[in-house]
């Protein structure tokens, strides 16, 4: 693989030249992604930057099989284990002055005509086009109904600005300071960036290329862990106002119901401690009804096999209080966050204050 820093920073590039940046935790899908990229045809990327974001790699090489055709243009830079937003910033800033940066996730599979379709996307971009989306295909089982987790992943196919495959113009990234690194999960960091470039006067267009996003294996509690995104929604509201949901085309979710169900449960316990059995019973019935409704809403569209039924029953009890906790945590953590208007869609305050870090060559 090429050594980091081996590309000329001041080289002149064609307007449709591009580099690929892939943040990774070393998952097996990375090799599959690179193989598909090598076989995608069309104009090749000038650079492929893999951002090794493993938190404790201890100097171990990134477990990846880079296709022979990509080895001369592929390099690995060390991330800071601060989430995909920070890793993508590390990646695009490690690239030279290439006009376009294509962000891919390490578990996606570019389609056979991806390279040619991307070339058309870039050629048709207007001078104020900041980004070009891709069509995301999520394969679902054909012999049964999808599980709750599979339906959740399938939602990526309709996500408006998903960075699983997203081409960004370098000058647009520079104009708004890149990704906001306060978004530590793979959630809302893409919508935040798109809203900021739109507020700065750029446009985001839909491309023609297609990328497959397989459903990753997940354990029973994955839906519970995803509730951490409620804190990110608080940050989004602080930055972009309450109307950001509509502008981003994002579903509102069930947070109001989760708050109500959790409130009923807390009230039932409080009334029991205060020895008010009648009030405790009423609140307990409200909690049970809300929990049952939530479980049924998740069970009915699914395969309804024993394992899925158990998973839905258990997690439907846990999700409302966990979602409430993360929402409250977000209210505290982001209580002093200024709105986007305060810095006119420019670089996020913290990102501007953070000095550049030395990148480590593997």
N, C-alpha and C positions, 0 to 999 in steps of 0.2 A: 504494500500500500504506500501511497505517496506520503511524504513527511509533511507534517503541519507547517504552514508558513512557506511552502515551496512555490506558491503561485504569486505572480507579480501583482502587487496591490494597485499599481497605476496602469495596468494593461487596458487596452481599448477592447471593448466587447460589442458584438452586435446587439441591437435593441431587444432581440428575442432570446438572447443567451440566458441560460439558467443554471442554477446549482440546486442540488437536493440536500436537505437537512433532515436527518432522522434522529430524534432523541430516543434512547433505548435503555432498558434495564437488562439487556442481554437475553431477552426471551427468544425461544426457538424460532418464532415467526420472523425474526430479523433476516435470517438467511433466506427464507422463502421470499420475503419482500425484495431483497436484493437480486435474487435470481429472476423474479418477474420483471424487475426494472431493467435488468440486462437483456431480457428477451422481448422488451416492449416495442422495439423498433423505433423508427423516427430519429430525429436529432438527439444525440446523447447529451447528458448534462456535462458541463465543464468541470464540475466538482461534485463529489458526494461526501458529505460530512456526517459522520456518526458521532453523536454526543453520548459518551459513556456516562450515564447518570446513576450508576449503581452506587448506593451509599457506602458500602464497605467492600470494595473490590480488592483491597490490599495489594494493588499492583498487578493483579491477575489479568491476563489479556482478555479482551472482549471475546466471548464465545460466538464467533460468527465465521461463516464460510463465504468470503467475498468472491463472486465470479471473476474469472480471469480477465474478462473484458473491462471490468470496473476497477481492478486493482490499481492501475496507474493514476486514477483520479480520485481514489477513496482515501480518506484520512479519518483518524479517530482523535477527538479532543475530549478532555475530561470535563464532565459537568460538575455541578456543586451539590447534587442531590437535594435540590430545592423545588422539584416538580417540573412538569413539562414546559411551563411558561419560561422559567429560567433557563432550562436546557435549550429551548429554541432560540432564546436570545444569545446564548453562548455559541450556538451553531451558526446563525446568520452573521454574527459579528466576526466569526473566524473565516468567513468566505471573503474573497477579494471583492472588487467592485463589479461583480456580476449583476446585471440589471434585475434579474428575477430570482427569487428564492422559493422553491417548492418544498413545503413541509409535508412529510409523510410520517405516519405512525409506524412503529416497528412491527405491527401485526396486520398490516393491510397488504393487498396483492394488486398491484397495477395491472390493468387489463392488457390483452395482446396488442391493441392499437393505441396504447396510452401515449407513447412518444409522439406519434403523428397527430393525435388529437390535441395534445398539449401544445404542439407547435402551432396548430390552428388557433387555439385559445389565445396564445401570446401574440400571434400576428394580428388578431382582430381587436386587441386591447386598445382602447383610446388613451390619450395622453394623461387623462385624469383617472384612469382605472388603477385602483390600488391593489385589488385582489381579484382572483378568478377561482370560483369554486369548482368542485368536481361532482360527478354523480356517484353516490356511494350505494353500493349494492350489498345487502346483508342476506346471505343465504339462510333460509329457515327450513326446518324439516318438512318433507312432503308427505310423510306417512303418519303424521300425528299433529295435533295442535302444538304451537310453541309454548314453552314454559314462560314464567314471569321474567326470568333473566333474558331469555331469547327475545321476548317482546321489547324489553328495555333496550337491548342492543339494536334491534330493528329500528328503533326511533332515530338512530344515527342517519338513516337513509333520508329522513326529512328534515334533519337539522340544517339550519339556514347557512351557517358559516363554519362548519366543522373543519378543524385543521387536521383531520386524518389524511386529507389530501387537499392542500390549499396553496395556491401560487400567490405570493405577495411581491409587489414591486419594492425594490430595496429603498428607493427614495421615500416611499410612503411609510415604510417601517421606521426610517430615520426621522421622518417628520413628527411622528408621535411617540418616539422613544421605544418602539418595540412592544413586546408583551409586558403586561403588568405582573411583576413577580410576586405580588401579594396573593395571587391565585395559585395555590400550591398543588391543587389537584387538576386532573384533566377534566375540568368543568368550568364553564363560563369564561375561561381565559380567551377563547376564540370569539365569543360574542362581545366581550369588552373591547378587544382590539378592533373588531369591525365597526362597532359604534363610534369609537374614537376616530378612525380614519374617515368615516362618513361625516362626523361633526367637523373634521378639519377640511372638508370640501372635496374629498375623493369619492369615487364610486366603487362598488363591488358588483361584479357581473357573474353570471352562471356560465360555466364551461361545458364542453362536450365530452371530455374524457371520463372514463369510468374506472372506478377502483372498487375492489371487493373487500369488505370488512367482515371476516369470519367471526362467529360468536366464540369467544374464548371460554374455556372451561372455568367454572366458578363454583365455590363452595356454597353451602346452605345460607350463609350469613352475608353474602355479598350485598343484598338489598339494604341491609342494616348499615353497612359501612358507607354506602352511597349517600346516606342522610347527612353526611358532613357537608354536602353541597349546599345545605340550607344556610350555612354561614356565608358562603360565597354569594348567595342571592342577596343577603343583607348588604354586602360590599357593592354589588351591582346597583342596588337601590340608592345607596349613598352617593355613588359616582354619577349615575345616569338618571336619577329620579324615578318615580313610581311608574312612569309610562314606558320604561325600558322593555317590559315584557312584550308589549305590542310591537315596538320597533324591531325587536329581535326575533319576533315570531316564535317566542318561547312559551310553552304551556305553563300555566300557573301552578299546576300540581295540587296536592291535597293538604298543603300546610295548614290552612284555616281549620280543616276537619281534624288534623292531628292535634292542633292546639286545643280544640274543643274536647276531644276524647281524653287527652292528657289531663286537662282541667277537671273533667268529670272524675277521673281516677284519683287525682289528688284530693278533690273535694270529698270523695267517698272515704278515703283513708282518714282525712282530717275529722270528718263527722264521727267516724268510728272511735277515734281517740278521744273526742269530746263527749262520747256516750250519747250521741244523737242517732239512734238506730234507724228511725224512719227516714231522716234526711240522708243518712249513709246508704240506705237501701235504694232510694230514688237515684242518687248519684251513681251507685254501682250498676243499676239497670241501664242508665244512660251510657256508662262506659262500655258495658257488655254489648249494647246495641250498636254503638259506633264501631267497636272492634269487629263484631260479626259482619257488619256491612262492608268494612274494609277487606276482610278476609274473603268474603264472597265475591267482591268486585275483582279480586285477583285470581280466584280459583276458577270462576266460570269460563273465562276465555282460554284456559290452559288445558293440558292433557288430563288432568284430574286423576293421575295415578297416585298410588300411596305415598311415594316419596315427595311428590309435589304438594299433596294435601298437607303432609306434616310440615313441610317447609313454609307453606303459606300460613298455616295456623300459628306456628311459633313466631315467625317474623312479623305477622300482623299485630301481635301483642306488643312486640318490642319497638317497632318502627315509630309509632306516634310519640312516645316519650323521648326517643333518641333524636328524632327530627326537632322536637321542641327544644331539647338541650342545645343542639347545634345552632338553632335560630337565636336562642338567648345568648349563646356564646358570641355569635356574630354581632349582636347588638352591642355587646360590651367592647369587643375587640375593635370594631369599626366605628365606634360612637363619634370619634373626632375626625373621621375621614371627610375631606372637603369634596364638594361636588365637582363634576367635570368642568363646569363654567368657571370655577376658581382658577384653572390654569388653561382654559381655552383649548381643550382637546389636545394639549401637548403631552410631553413625556410625563408619565406618572411621577409624582413628587419623590417617592423613595428611589425610583430607578435613576432619577437625575442625580441624587445625592450619593449613590453608590459608586465608589471609584472602580475603574476597570480592574478585573482580576487577571492574574497571569494564567494563561492556559497551559495545561500540562500535556506534553506530547507523550503518547504511550510508547 
